[in-house]
Amino acid sequence: MAKQELKSIGVLSFAVVLGLVYAVMGLVMGIIMALGGASIGGAAAGGIIGIFSIIIAPIMFFIMGFIGGAIFALLYNFVADKYQGIELEFK
């Protein structure tokens, strides 16, 4: 089993992947918020809250995940360049 060192992470690709993962979590949270809003606020208010939750939450989560992923990749690349990267073992 060969051990290899992860020396750098592609900033844009990592940011997009993390943004998409966060968007899926945002969709789940949006659905939960929509169900909660419908049960609390009644049909009219709950419907409006639900629509905005299902649309806005994934977008906001994607943006947060994208920015967070880009910052993480930049910091990782900086630290791995100065010190040592993560050691990975492959079969």
N, CA, C and O atoms as a printed pandas DataFrame, in Angstrom:
     atom_number atom_name residue_name chain_id  residue_number  x_coord  y_coord  z_coord
0              1         N          MET        A               1    0.827   -1.170    0.000
1              2        CA          MET        A               1    0.000    0.000    0.000
2              3         C          MET        A               1    0.878    1.242    0.000
3              4         O          MET        A               1    1.687    1.461    0.902
4              5         N          ALA        A               2    0.696    2.031   -1.021
5              6        CA          ALA        A               2    1.540    3.205   -1.194
6              7         C          ALA        A               2    0.972    4.396   -0.434
7              8         O          ALA        A               2   -0.225    4.678   -0.483
8              9         N          LYS        A               3    1.853    5.075    0.260
9             10        CA          LYS        A               3    1.463    6.308    0.945
10            11         C          LYS        A               3    1.889    7.479    0.091
11            12         O          LYS        A               3    3.017    7.534   -0.400
12            13         N          GLN        A               4    0.971    8.419   -0.080
13            14        CA          GLN        A               4    1.272    9.621   -0.834
14            15         C          GLN        A               4    0.840   10.834   -0.028
15            16         O          GLN        A               4   -0.008   10.742    0.859
16            17         N          GLU        A               5    1.441   11.973   -0.356
17            18        CA          GLU        A               5    1.162   13.202    0.363
18            19         C          GLU        A               5    0.310   14.126   -0.499
19            20         O          GLU        A               5    0.618   14.358   -1.668
20            21         N          LEU        A               6   -0.755   14.647    0.085
21            22        CA          LEU        A               6   -1.604   15.618   -0.594
22            23         C          LEU        A               6   -0.955   16.985   -0.444
23            24         O          LEU        A               6   -1.001   17.591    0.627
24            25         N          LYS        A               7   -0.349   17.467   -1.526
25            26        CA          LYS        A               7    0.423   18.708   -1.464
26            27         C          LYS        A               7   -0.417   19.946   -1.711
27            28         O          LYS        A               7   -0.106   21.012   -1.181
28            29         N          SER        A               8   -1.492   19.832   -2.515
29            30        CA          SER        A               8   -2.342   20.999   -2.752
30            31         C          SER        A               8   -3.743   20.548   -3.161
31            32         O          SER        A               8   -3.953   19.419   -3.606
32            33         N          ILE        A               9   -4.677   21.455   -2.997
33            34        CA          ILE        A               9   -6.078   21.222   -3.345
34            35         C          ILE        A               9   -6.457   22.262   -4.388
35            36         O          ILE        A               9   -6.150   23.443   -4.228
36            37         N          GLY        A              10   -7.123   21.831   -5.456
37            38        CA          GLY        A              10   -7.631   22.772   -6.452
38            39         C          GLY        A              10   -8.690   23.654   -5.825
39            40         O          GLY        A              10   -9.742   23.164   -5.415
40            41         N          VAL        A              11   -8.427   24.945   -5.745
41            42        CA          VAL        A              11   -9.299   25.864   -5.014
42            43         C          VAL        A              11  -10.700   25.891   -5.625
43            44         O          VAL        A              11  -11.685   25.714   -4.908
44            45         N          LEU        A              12  -10.803   26.105   -6.919
45            46        CA          LEU        A              12  -12.115   26.226   -7.547
46            47         C          LEU        A              12  -12.888   24.909   -7.499
47            48         O          LEU        A              12  -14.080   24.907   -7.189
48            49         N          SER        A              13  -12.232   23.798   -7.798
49            50        CA          SER        A              13  -12.942   22.519   -7.795
50            51         C          SER        A              13  -13.406   22.151   -6.389
51            52         O          SER        A              13  -14.520   21.656   -6.220
52            53         N          PHE        A              14  -12.572   22.382   -5.382
53            54        CA          PHE        A              14  -12.971   22.083   -4.008
54            55         C          PHE        A              14  -14.113   22.984   -3.566
55            56         O          PHE        A              14  -15.047   22.533   -2.903
56            57         N          ALA        A              15  -14.038   24.267   -3.937
57            58        CA          ALA        A              15  -15.090   25.207   -3.559
58            59         C          ALA        A              15  -16.430   24.827   -4.189
59            60         O          ALA        A              15  -17.469   24.915   -3.534
60            61         N          VAL        A              16  -16.412   24.410   -5.446
61            62        CA          VAL        A              16  -17.658   24.013   -6.119
62            63         C          VAL        A              16  -18.235   22.760   -5.475
63            64         O          VAL        A              16  -19.435   22.701   -5.207
64            65         N          VAL        A              17  -17.402   21.761   -5.222
65            66        CA          VAL        A              17  -17.893   20.519   -4.625
66            67         C          VAL        A              17  -18.464   20.788   -3.237
67            68         O          VAL        A              17  -19.552   20.310   -2.916
68            69         N          LEU        A              18  -17.751   21.541   -2.416
69            70        CA          LEU        A              18  -18.250   21.836   -1.078
70            71         C          LEU        A              18  -19.516   22.682   -1.155
71            72         O          LEU        A              18  -20.437   22.489   -0.361
72            73         N          GLY        A              19  -19.572   23.617   -2.102
73            74        CA          GLY        A              19  -20.779   24.413   -2.287
74            75         C          GLY        A              19  -21.976   23.550   -2.643
75            76         O          GLY        A              19  -23.077   23.784   -2.144
76            77         N          LEU        A              20  -21.778   22.556   -3.500
77            78        CA          LEU        A              20  -22.878   21.662   -3.881
78            79         C          LEU        A              20  -23.323   20.788   -2.704
79            80         O          LEU        A              20  -24.516   20.546   -2.525
80            81         N          VAL        A              21  -22.375   20.324   -1.915
81            82        CA          VAL        A              21  -22.736   19.540   -0.726
82            83         C          VAL        A              21  -23.563   20.401    0.227
83            84         O          VAL        A              21  -24.575   19.945    0.758
84            85         N          TYR        A              22  -23.139   21.630    0.441
85            86        CA          TYR        A              22  -23.878   22.540    1.304
86            87         C          TYR        A              22  -25.251   22.865    0.713
87            88         O          TYR        A              22  -26.214   23.021    1.463
88            89         N          ALA        A              23  -25.361   22.971   -0.610
89            90        CA          ALA        A              23  -26.650   23.253   -1.244
90            91         C          ALA        A              23  -27.644   22.123   -0.990
91            92         O          ALA        A              23  -28.827   22.378   -0.763
92            93         N          VAL        A              24  -27.177   20.894   -1.027
93            94        CA          VAL        A              24  -28.057   19.757   -0.720
94            95         C          VAL        A              24  -28.525   19.846    0.730
95            96         O          VAL        A              24  -29.698   19.620    1.024
96            97         N          MET        A              25  -27.603   20.175    1.634
97            98        CA          MET        A              25  -27.995   20.348    3.030
98            99         C          MET        A              25  -28.978   21.511    3.165
99           100         O          MET        A              25  -29.911   21.444    3.965
100          101         N          GLY        A              26  -28.771   22.576    2.385
101          102        CA          GLY        A              26  -29.683   23.711    2.404
102          103         C          GLY        A              26  -31.069   23.345    1.907
103          104         O          GLY        A              26  -32.069   23.850    2.418
104          105         N          LEU        A              27  -31.134   22.466    0.908
105          106        CA          LEU        A              27  -32.430   22.010    0.409
106          107         C          LEU        A              27  -33.171   21.226    1.494
107          108         O          LEU        A              27  -34.371   21.411    1.692
108          109         N          VAL        A              28  -32.456   20.360    2.185
109          110        CA          VAL        A              28  -33.068   19.605    3.280
110          111         C          VAL        A              28  -33.552   20.563    4.365
111          112         O          VAL        A              28  -34.671   20.431    4.860
112          113         N          MET        A              29  -32.713   21.521    4.730
113          114        CA          MET        A              29  -33.112   22.506    5.745
114          115         C          MET        A              29  -34.285   23.347    5.260
115          116         O          MET        A              29  -35.175   23.673    6.045
116          117         N          GLY        A              30  -34.299   23.703    3.977
117          118        CA          GLY        A              30  -35.406   24.471    3.417
118          119         C          GLY        A              30  -36.715   23.711    3.492
119          120         O          GLY        A              30  -37.758   24.286    3.800
120          121         N          ILE        A              31  -36.661   22.421    3.211
121          122        CA          ILE        A              31  -37.869   21.594    3.304
122          123         C          ILE        A              31  -38.352   21.524    4.747
123          124         O          ILE        A              31  -39.551   21.618    5.011
124          125         N          ILE        A              32  -37.419   21.359    5.678
125          126        CA          ILE        A              32  -37.786   21.319    7.100
126          127         C          ILE        A              32  -38.392   22.652    7.516
127          128         O          ILE        A              32  -39.405   22.680    8.216
128          129         N          MET        A              33  -37.777   23.766    7.088
129          130        CA          MET        A              33  -38.323   25.083    7.425
130          131         C          MET        A              33  -39.691   25.286    6.789
131          132         O          MET        A              33  -40.571   25.896    7.397
132          133         N          ALA        A              34  -39.881   24.780    5.573
133          134        CA          ALA        A              34  -41.172   24.916    4.898
134          135         C          ALA        A              34  -42.255   24.150    5.650
135          136         O          ALA        A              34  -43.362   24.657    5.835
136          137         N          LEU        A              35  -41.944   22.943    6.079
137          138        CA          LEU        A              35  -42.917   22.159    6.834
138          139         C          LEU        A              35  -43.231   22.811    8.177
139          140         O          LEU        A              35  -44.382   22.839    8.613
140          141         N          GLY        A              36  -42.197   23.331    8.821
141          142        CA          GLY        A              36  -42.405   24.026   10.090
142          143         C          GLY        A              36  -43.195   25.309    9.916
143          144         O          GLY        A              36  -44.054   25.626   10.739
144          145         N          GLY        A              37  -42.913   26.052    8.851
145          146        CA          GLY        A              37  -43.637   27.299    8.593
146          147         C          GLY        A              37  -45.088   27.050    8.266
147          148         O          GLY        A              37  -45.955   27.835    8.650
148          149         N          ALA        A              38  -45.367   25.969    7.560
149          150        CA          ALA        A              38  -46.752   25.645    7.213
150          151         C          ALA        A              38  -47.538   25.236    8.447
151          152         O          ALA        A              38  -48.725   25.540    8.561
152          153         N          SER        A              39  -46.888   24.557    9.358
153          154        CA          SER        A              39  -47.612   24.107   10.546
154          155         C          SER        A              39  -47.817   25.242   11.552
155          156         O          SER        A              39  -48.782   25.231   12.316
156          157         N          ILE        A              40  -46.917   26.210   11.548
157          158        CA          ILE        A              40  -47.015   27.302   12.516
158          159         C          ILE        A              40  -47.833   28.471   11.972
159          160         O          ILE        A              40  -48.710   28.992   12.660
160          161         N          GLY        A              41  -47.546   28.879   10.744
161          162        CA          GLY        A              41  -48.115   30.120   10.230
162          163         C          GLY        A              41  -49.427   29.979    9.495
163          164         O          GLY        A              41  -49.978   30.992    9.063
164          165         N          GLY        A              42  -49.944   28.815    9.334
165          166        CA          GLY        A              42  -51.166   28.645    8.573
166          167         C          GLY        A              42  -50.856   28.463    7.102
167          168         O          GLY        A              42  -49.692   28.466    6.700
168          169         N          ALA        A              43  -51.894   28.306    6.303
169          170        CA          ALA        A              43  -51.716   27.961    4.891
170          171         C          ALA        A              43  -51.069   29.072    4.084
171          172         O          ALA        A              43  -50.101   28.821    3.366
172          173         N          ALA        A              44  -51.575   30.284    4.181
173          174        CA          ALA        A              44  -51.073   31.383    3.342
174          175         C          ALA        A              44  -49.651   31.766    3.727
175          176         O          ALA        A              44  -48.758   31.785    2.880
176          177         N          ALA        A              45  -49.441   32.066    4.990
177          178        CA          ALA        A              45  -48.110   32.470    5.441
178          179         C          ALA        A              45  -47.131   31.310    5.325
179          180         O          ALA        A              45  -45.977   31.507    4.942
180          181         N          GLY        A              46  -47.581   30.111    5.650
181          182        CA          GLY        A              46  -46.718   28.939    5.568
182          183         C          GLY        A              46  -46.298   28.640    4.149
183          184         O          GLY        A              46  -45.166   28.220    3.912
184          185         N          GLY        A              47  -47.201   28.851    3.194
185          186        CA          GLY        A              47  -46.865   28.636    1.790
186          187         C          GLY        A              47  -45.804   29.591    1.301
187          188         O          GLY        A              47  -44.890   29.196    0.576
188          189         N          ILE        A              48  -45.920   30.839    1.690
189          190        CA          ILE        A              48  -44.931   31.844    1.285
190          191         C          ILE        A              48  -43.585   31.541    1.928
191          192         O          ILE        A              48  -42.550   31.576    1.263
192          193         N          ILE        A              49  -43.603   31.244    3.221
193          194        CA          ILE        A              49  -42.365   30.894    3.916
194          195         C          ILE        A              49  -41.742   29.651    3.294
195          196         O          ILE        A              49  -40.527   29.583    3.104
196          197         N          GLY        A              50  -42.583   28.668    2.977
197          198        CA          GLY        A              50  -42.093   27.421    2.396
198          199         C          GLY        A              50  -41.430   27.615    1.054
199          200         O          GLY        A              50  -40.362   27.058    0.799
200          201         N          ILE        A              51  -42.055   28.407    0.185
201          202        CA          ILE        A              51  -41.488   28.654   -1.138
202          203         C          ILE        A              51  -40.132   29.344   -1.017
203          204         O          ILE        A              51  -39.164   28.943   -1.665
204          205         N          PHE        A              52  -40.068   30.382   -0.185
205          206        CA          PHE        A              52  -38.807   31.092   -0.019
206          207         C          PHE        A              52  -37.750   30.214    0.641
207          208         O          PHE        A              52  -36.572   30.292    0.291
208          209         N          SER        A              53  -38.160   29.382    1.592
209          210        CA          SER        A              53  -37.198   28.506    2.267
210          211         C          SER        A              53  -36.590   27.499    1.303
211          212         O          SER        A              53  -35.381   27.268    1.323
212          213         N          ILE        A              54  -37.423   26.900    0.460
213          214        CA          ILE        A              54  -36.937   25.873   -0.457
214          215         C          ILE        A              54  -36.072   26.477   -1.561
215          216         O          ILE        A              54  -35.188   25.802   -2.088
216          217         N          ILE        A              55  -36.312   27.735   -1.918
217          218        CA          ILE        A              55  -35.523   28.380   -2.977
218          219         C          ILE        A              55  -34.283   29.069   -2.403
219          220         O          ILE        A              55  -33.183   28.906   -2.931
220          221         N          ILE        A              56  -34.453   29.826   -1.339
221          222        CA          ILE        A              56  -33.366   30.663   -0.816
222          223         C          ILE        A              56  -32.334   29.852   -0.024
223          224         O          ILE        A              56  -31.136   30.103   -0.152
224          225         N          ALA        A              57  -32.776   28.884    0.794
225          226        CA          ALA        A              57  -31.841   28.145    1.646
226          227         C          ALA        A              57  -30.749   27.444    0.837
227          228         O          ALA        A              57  -29.576   27.584    1.185
228          229         N          PRO        A              58  -31.072   26.693   -0.229
229          230        CA          PRO        A              58  -29.982   26.051   -0.982
230          231         C          PRO        A              58  -29.021   27.056   -1.618
231          232         O          PRO        A              58  -27.818   26.807   -1.688
232          233         N          ILE        A              59  -29.546   28.178   -2.077
233          234        CA          ILE        A              59  -28.683   29.198   -2.692
234          235         C          ILE        A              59  -27.731   29.776   -1.646
235          236         O          ILE        A              59  -26.531   29.899   -1.891
236          237         N          MET        A              60  -28.272   30.127   -0.486
237          238        CA          MET        A              60  -27.431   30.703    0.569
238          239         C          MET        A              60  -26.416   29.677    1.082
239          240         O          MET        A              60  -25.259   30.019    1.325
240          241         N          PHE        A              61  -26.843   28.435    1.243
241          242        CA          PHE        A              61  -25.920   27.400    1.695
242          243         C          PHE        A              61  -24.826   27.172    0.662
243          244         O          PHE        A              61  -23.667   26.982    1.028
244          245         N          PHE        A              62  -25.177   27.189   -0.643
245          246        CA          PHE        A              62  -24.160   27.019   -1.681
246          247         C          PHE        A              62  -23.117   28.133   -1.595
247          248         O          PHE        A              62  -21.916   27.869   -1.653
248          249         N          ILE        A              63  -23.573   29.361   -1.459
249          250        CA          ILE        A              63  -22.650   30.499   -1.378
250          251         C          ILE        A              63  -21.720   30.351   -0.177
251          252         O          ILE        A              63  -20.510   30.551   -0.291
252          253         N          MET        A              64  -22.294   29.998    0.979
253          254        CA          MET        A              64  -21.465   29.827    2.178
254          255         C          MET        A              64  -20.473   28.672    2.009
255          256         O          MET        A              64  -19.311   28.787    2.398
256          257         N          GLY        A              65  -20.934   27.562    1.429
257          258        CA          GLY        A              65  -20.039   26.426    1.213
258          259         C          GLY        A              65  -18.948   26.734    0.212
259          260         O          GLY        A              65  -17.803   26.319    0.389
260          261         N          PHE        A              66  -19.297   27.466   -0.849
261          262        CA          PHE        A              66  -18.321   27.841   -1.870
262          263         C          PHE        A              66  -17.232   28.727   -1.273
263          264         O          PHE        A              66  -16.042   28.474   -1.463
264          265         N          ILE        A              67  -17.641   29.758   -0.556
265          266        CA          ILE        A              67  -16.666   30.674    0.051
266          267         C          ILE        A              67  -15.822   29.948    1.099
267          268         O          ILE        A              67  -14.601   30.100    1.136
268          269         N          GLY        A              68  -16.482   29.160    1.946
269          270        CA          GLY        A              68  -15.748   28.398    2.963
270          271         C          GLY        A              68  -14.780   27.405    2.354
271          272         O          GLY        A              68  -13.663   27.246    2.846
272          273         N          GLY        A              69  -15.196   26.729    1.280
273          274        CA          GLY        A              69  -14.328   25.773    0.607
274          275         C          GLY        A              69  -13.124   26.444   -0.028
275          276         O          GLY        A              69  -12.011   25.921    0.031
276          277         N          ALA        A              70  -13.347   27.604   -0.638
277          278        CA          ALA        A              70  -12.235   28.335   -1.259
278          279         C          ALA        A              70  -11.227   28.792   -0.201
279          280         O          ALA        A              70  -10.017   28.673   -0.394
280          281         N          ILE        A              71  -11.733   29.310    0.906
281          282        CA          ILE        A              71  -10.845   29.754    1.984
282          283         C          ILE        A              71  -10.066   28.570    2.553
283          284         O          ILE        A              71   -8.862   28.669    2.789
284          285         N          PHE        A              72  -10.762   27.444    2.772
285          286        CA          PHE        A              72  -10.085   26.261    3.304
286          287         C          PHE        A              72   -8.999   25.793    2.361
287          288         O          PHE        A              72   -7.884   25.514    2.801
288          289         N          ALA        A              73   -9.297   25.698    1.058
289          290        CA          ALA        A              73   -8.309   25.213    0.095
290          291         C          ALA        A              73   -7.101   26.142    0.032
291          292         O          ALA        A              73   -5.964   25.675   -0.035
292          293         N          LEU        A              74   -7.337   27.450    0.052
293          294        CA          LEU        A              74   -6.224   28.407    0.042
294          295         C          LEU        A              74   -5.354   28.253    1.284
295          296         O          LEU        A              74   -4.126   28.234    1.192
296          297         N          LEU        A              75   -5.998   28.144    2.449
297          298        CA          LEU        A              75   -5.232   27.977    3.691
298          299         C          LEU        A              75   -4.483   26.647    3.708
299          300         O          LEU        A              75   -3.330   26.590    4.135
300          301         N          TYR        A              76   -5.133   25.575    3.243
301          302        CA          TYR        A              76   -4.470   24.280    3.199
302          303         C          TYR        A              76   -3.250   24.339    2.292
303          304         O          TYR        A              76   -2.177   23.860    2.659
304          305         N          ASN        A              77   -3.408   24.924    1.111
305          306        CA          ASN        A              77   -2.288   25.016    0.171
306          307         C          ASN        A              77   -1.139   25.810    0.770
307          308         O          ASN        A              77    0.024   25.460    0.569
308          309         N          PHE        A              78   -1.445   26.863    1.496
309          310        CA          PHE        A              78   -0.404   27.674    2.132
310          311         C          PHE        A              78    0.338   26.862    3.194
311          312         O          PHE        A              78    1.568   26.841    3.218
312          313         N          VAL        A              79   -0.415   26.194    4.071
313          314        CA          VAL        A              79    0.193   25.433    5.162
314          315         C          VAL        A              79    0.946   24.217    4.617
315          316         O          VAL        A              79    2.052   23.926    5.072
316          317         N          ALA        A              80    0.364   23.506    3.653
317          318        CA          ALA        A              80    1.012   22.314    3.108
318          319         C          ALA        A              80    2.293   22.675    2.367
319          320         O          ALA        A              80    3.235   21.883    2.327
320          321         N          ASP        A              81    2.331   23.856    1.786
321          322        CA          ASP        A              81    3.541   24.309    1.095
322          323         C          ASP        A              81    4.657   24.611    2.095
323          324         O          ASP        A              81    5.825   24.332    1.823
324          325         N          LYS        A              82    4.305   25.174    3.237
325          326        CA          LYS        A              82    5.305   25.551    4.239
326          327         C          LYS        A              82    5.754   24.366    5.098
327          328         O          LYS        A              82    6.922   24.279    5.476
328          329         N          TYR        A              83    4.842   23.471    5.399
329          330        CA          TYR        A              83    5.151   22.387    6.332
330          331         C          TYR        A              83    5.028   21.035    5.634
331          332         O          TYR        A              83    5.927   20.623    4.901
332          333         N          GLN        A              84    3.940   20.369    5.861
333          334        CA          GLN        A              84    3.756   19.045    5.280
334          335         C          GLN        A              84    2.276   18.857    4.994
335          336         O          GLN        A              84    1.423   19.328    5.746
336          337         N          GLY        A              85    1.976   18.158    3.893
337          338        CA          GLY        A              85    0.591   17.883    3.541
338          339         C          GLY        A              85    0.045   16.688    4.300
339          340         O          GLY        A              85    0.733   16.093    5.130
340          341         N          ILE        A              86   -1.195   16.348    4.005
341          342        CA          ILE        A              86   -1.837   15.189    4.625
342          343         C          ILE        A              86   -1.308   13.933    3.949
343          344         O          ILE        A              86   -1.209   13.870    2.724
344          345         N          GLU        A              87   -0.971   12.936    4.755
345          346        CA          GLU        A              87   -0.482   11.681    4.223
346          347         C          GLU        A              87   -1.680   10.760    3.979
347          348         O          GLU        A              87   -2.465   10.491    4.888
348          349         N          LEU        A              88   -1.807   10.287    2.747
349          350        CA          LEU        A              88   -2.902    9.402    2.354
350          351         C          LEU        A              88   -2.342    8.050    1.970
351          352         O          LEU        A              88   -1.244    7.951    1.421
352          353         N          GLU        A              89   -3.106    7.008    2.262
353          354        CA          GLU        A              89   -2.678    5.658    1.906
354          355         C          GLU        A              89   -3.679    5.062    0.934
355          356         O          GLU        A              89   -4.879    5.040    1.209
356          357         N          PHE        A              90   -3.191    4.576   -0.204
357          358        CA          PHE        A              90   -4.040    4.006   -1.242
358          359         C          PHE        A              90   -3.741    2.515   -1.397
359          360         O          PHE        A              90   -2.610    2.070   -1.201
360          361         N          LYS        A              91   -4.766    1.763   -1.749
361          362        CA          LYS        A              91   -4.584    0.322   -2.010
362          363         C          LYS        A              91   -4.204    0.110   -3.444
363          364         O          LYS        A              91   -4.006   -1.028   -3.868
